[in-house]
Amino acid sequence: MFITILPGLLVSLFISLLSQFLTNFLPQLSAALIAILLGMLFGNTLFIHPRLNPGTQFAEKRLLEVAIV
């Protein structure tokens, strides 16, 4: 199971790290907002491969629930 979610999970990690980095240049925006915008942009353009779906869905559902709590 871990092997199937790894590619999408790495993409999610990349987007979260990129959003943390971009907050240094856009301090008026939160990292969460930047991550959502980047996810919308990249998810609909660059990272549309079906192989990424299990990992990104895992990050959207499970990890987001843990982060909110």
N, C-alpha and C positions, 0 to 999 in steps of 0.2 A: 504494500500500500504506500509506503513512504516514497518509493521510487516513482510512483505515478504522480504524486503531488509535488515532487521536488522542483521540476522546471517552473511551474506556475508560482510556487512559493518563493523561488529565487527572484522571479520578476517582481513579485510583491515586495520583497525585501529591497530590491534595487529602487523601486519607486519610493519606498518609505525613507531610505537613506538619501535619495536625491531631494526629497521634500525637506528633510532636516537640513541639508546643505543650503538649499535655496532660502530658508528662513533667515540666513545671515545677510542676504541681499534684499529680502522683502520682509522686514521685521513686523510690518503692519498686518501681515497675513500669518495665520497659524500653520503649523506643519500639517495638521489634519486637512485643512482646506486645500493646501497645495497638493497633498497626496490625492485627494479626491479629484482635483482638476487634472493632474497628471495621469491618474488612472483612467479618467474619461478620455483623455486625448490619446494616450498610448494604447489603451484597450480597444479603441475603435480604429486604430491606424496600424501601428507596428506589431503589437502583440495579439494578433487575432487567430493564431494557430490553435486548433482544437486540442492539441496536446497540453496546452497551458491551462485549460479549463478546470481540471480537478484541483490543482494547486491554488489557483486564484479563488475558486469557490470555497476552498478550505479556509483561506485567509479572510475572505469576506464574511463567512459565517462563524466559524469557531474562534479564530483569533480576534476578530472584532468584538465578539461577545465577551471574551476574557479582558480585552483592553478597556471596554466600557465599565466592567465591574471594577 
